[in-house]
């Protein structure tokens, strides 16, 4: 009986021929649509590249490079959608896949647009003559672009998941009990929301900027990157400190480059009482002027303390940044000790 039942379950030759024709027609229509999308994309970006060559700025090339792949697959999706209007088989297959592909492509294009324009705007800051304005703009671009990117990814994932009927029913259930869900999600996401708000607040109030030299909890270094939840600080020995963003709003810290790029430091030089200070000051000013790390803002020799056995001379100097100051201070200390050894050895204290 089983052998007799099997032939009746097989499709008839006419059905097989019909399926074959439908598949062939769908393949031809889909191939033409995808090929047309590739040709149109190639022609469009060829024209855009030629227009970009006429521009002096490199911003156009940067934006086009970022948008090339997202727009290619978006145009393919549009072409398949157009082909689905005239082919039932493509319409059936595309109808099942489009609920996932379309939101993903939309999110990809939006994310690429945000990152492309952020990179283009950041590139323009390289031409700024005001270093503070450039660092301020780069900081705002970085924080706001990452915030927008996070929002785009969140919405895209939500739209893709809501394309699944089971997930959609769960979402409906959660919306029905929105009060409890809001409390639960709010309690669980409080640290993340606090960091997000702190990142946006830093972008607006600017207590720190990318490139600032800061001291926090006994550690010092340059602000290398500002994320929504943490700040990366590069120390002089190339370590990276990961500091929560909220800490820069909740705790005190030092920002040495808040108002300007230059910083001031000093070196203490002890000499014996009774030594002439005038020649030492003249030698210090000459040595300071000859050092390329000095930015010519501040340079002075002060008597900071006078004791029974020694007099402390404070050599005040300034540099364009912490790195330059780190080279300038030991160089001037060594140069002054060498000058004292050659010209005024009697002024050197025994402990020096």
Beta strands, then each sheet from edge to edge (+ up, - down):
strand 1: 213-216
strand 2: 219-226
strand 3: 230-234
strand 4: 240-244
strand 5: 254-255
strand 6: 263-271
strand 7: 294-306
strand 8: 311-319
sheet 1: 4+ 3- 2+ 1- 5+
sheet 2: 6+ 8- 7+
end
